Structure formats: structure tokens, C-alpha cells
Amino acid sequence: MQLWIHPVETSALIQNRKGEPSAAIAERVRKARDRQLERFRGTGIFTNAEMSSKMLERFCPLSDDCKSTLERIIDRLGLSARAYTRIIKIARTIADLAGQPDILPAHLAEAAGYRFLDRRNILDL
């Protein structure tokens, strides 16, 4: 996963705007981890990253909109099968952090963006 972080603008530093508190972020992560523990109970795995291809089919069903979004991502970026599965796993984690039971097209686009920011701007998918 790759992240491109823009520098903080001076005006934002001077205005002293507060971001999300660390405690709120920690709570969101704890809830996401709890969702994953429940999802994978009895499977021998504990995180989305550990899912096999068969588990992706079971635990990450994609709507038609998601399939269409993923197809556009794959076509535009020329992705491998390995990248395809990683994007779905990351999208599942993004959905977990957002408290969403299902992966949404926006989660797939965000996940692809984390992997390929240096290749192409895909935010307009």
C-alpha cells in the first residue's frame, strides 16, 4: 500500500484546526477489528489481509456496481490478479472502518488509490 501525503498548509497550522481525536480513531479501529474477529470466527484467520481467494468470494460479495467499478479500475491500471485480490481486501477493511456491512464502489476506488497513486489519478472513476 502506498500513501501520498500532501504537506499541511501554513494557514491550517496557524488556524490551529483540530483533527479527529486519537481516541476516536482507536475506537473505530477496535470496532473494525471486532467485526473481523466475528466474521472469521472458526476459520483460523483473524484479519482481512489473511483471506484466501475462496474466502474473498464468501466474505466479500460485490454488488453489480462494485463489479463495474472494479472492472474499470482493472482496465485503466492493467492490474494483475494479485492486485485485484489485494484491492478487495483493502476495500473490505475500509468498509469495516466505516462501519459498513458491504463493500461500496467508493471503498474499491479508495483502496485502488492507496496502491496506485504514483501511476494514475483514479478518483474520477
C-alpha positions as CSV (number, residue, x, y, z in Angstrom):
1,M,0.0,0.0,0.0
2,Q,1.2,3.4,-0.9
3,L,0.1,6.7,0.5
4,W,0.8,10.2,-0.9
5,I,0.5,12.7,1.9
6,H,0.3,16.4,1.0
7,P,2.1,18.8,3.2
8,V,0.0,20.7,5.7
9,E,-0.6,24.2,4.6
10,T,0.7,27.0,6.8
11,S,-2.7,28.6,7.1
12,A,-4.1,25.3,8.5
13,L,-1.3,25.2,11.1
14,I,-1.9,28.8,12.1
15,Q,-5.7,28.4,12.4
16,N,-4.9,25.5,14.8
17,R,-7.8,23.3,13.5
18,K,-8.2,20.1,15.4
19,G,-8.4,16.8,13.6
20,E,-10.1,13.7,14.7
21,P,-9.0,12.8,18.2
22,S,-6.8,9.7,18.6
23,A,-9.2,8.1,21.0
24,A,-12.0,8.3,18.3
25,I,-9.7,6.7,15.7
26,A,-8.6,4.0,18.1
27,E,-12.3,3.2,18.8
28,R,-13.1,3.0,15.1
29,V,-10.1,0.6,14.6
30,R,-11.2,-1.5,17.6
31,K,-14.7,-1.9,16.2
32,A,-13.3,-2.8,12.8
33,R,-11.1,-5.5,14.4
34,D,-14.1,-6.8,16.3
35,R,-16.0,-7.1,13.1
36,Q,-13.2,-9.0,11.5
37,L,-12.9,-11.4,14.5
38,E,-16.6,-12.1,14.3
39,R,-16.5,-12.5,10.5
40,F,-13.7,-15.0,10.6
41,R,-14.8,-16.9,13.8
42,G,-13.9,-20.6,13.3
43,T,-11.9,-20.1,10.1
44,G,-8.4,-19.9,11.7
45,I,-7.7,-16.4,10.4
46,F,-8.2,-13.0,12.1
47,T,-7.8,-10.2,9.6
48,N,-9.0,-9.3,6.1
49,A,-5.4,-9.5,4.8
50,E,-5.3,-13.2,5.5
51,M,-8.2,-14.1,3.3
52,S,-7.7,-16.6,0.5
53,S,-9.3,-16.3,-2.9
54,K,-12.1,-18.6,-1.8
55,M,-12.7,-16.6,1.3
56,L,-13.0,-13.4,-0.8
57,E,-15.9,-14.9,-2.6
58,R,-17.6,-15.8,0.7
59,F,-16.8,-12.8,2.8
60,C,-16.6,-10.0,0.2
61,P,-19.5,-10.4,-2.2
62,L,-19.6,-7.5,-4.7
63,S,-22.7,-5.8,-6.0
64,D,-23.0,-5.1,-9.7
65,D,-21.9,-1.5,-9.1
66,C,-18.8,-2.7,-7.3
67,K,-18.0,-5.2,-10.1
68,S,-18.4,-2.5,-12.7
69,T,-16.1,-0.1,-10.6
70,L,-13.5,-2.8,-10.2
71,E,-13.6,-3.7,-13.9
72,R,-12.9,0.0,-14.7
73,I,-10.0,0.1,-12.2
74,I,-8.5,-3.1,-13.6
75,D,-8.9,-1.9,-17.2
76,R,-7.4,1.5,-16.6
77,L,-4.5,0.3,-14.5
78,G,-3.8,-3.0,-16.1
79,L,-3.9,-4.9,-12.8
80,S,-2.7,-8.4,-12.1
81,A,-4.9,-11.0,-10.3
82,R,-2.8,-10.4,-7.2
83,A,-3.5,-6.7,-7.2
84,Y,-7.2,-7.4,-7.8
85,T,-7.5,-9.5,-4.6
86,R,-5.5,-7.0,-2.6
87,I,-7.8,-4.2,-3.6
88,I,-10.8,-6.1,-2.5
89,K,-9.1,-6.9,0.9
90,I,-8.2,-3.3,1.5
91,A,-11.7,-2.2,0.4
92,R,-13.2,-4.7,2.9
93,T,-11.0,-3.0,5.6
94,I,-12.1,0.4,4.6
95,A,-15.7,-0.7,4.8
96,D,-15.1,-2.2,8.3
97,L,-13.6,1.1,9.4
98,A,-16.6,3.0,8.1
99,G,-18.9,0.6,9.9
100,Q,-20.4,-0.6,6.5
101,P,-21.6,-4.2,6.2
102,D,-20.9,-4.2,2.5
103,I,-18.1,-3.0,0.2
104,L,-19.2,0.0,-1.8
105,P,-17.7,1.3,-5.1
106,A,-16.1,4.2,-3.2
107,H,-14.3,1.7,-0.9
108,L,-12.8,0.0,-4.0
109,A,-11.8,3.3,-5.6
110,E,-10.1,4.4,-2.3
111,A,-8.3,1.0,-2.0
112,A,-7.0,1.2,-5.5
113,G,-5.9,4.8,-4.9
114,Y,-3.8,3.7,-2.0
115,R,-2.0,1.2,-4.2
116,F,-1.5,3.2,-7.3
117,L,-1.3,6.9,-6.5
118,D,2.0,7.0,-8.4
119,R,0.5,5.6,-11.6
120,R,-2.7,7.5,-12.3
121,N,-5.4,9.5,-10.7
122,I,-8.3,7.2,-10.4
123,L,-10.5,9.3,-8.2
124,D,-12.8,10.1,-11.1
125,L,-13.9,6.5,-11.5
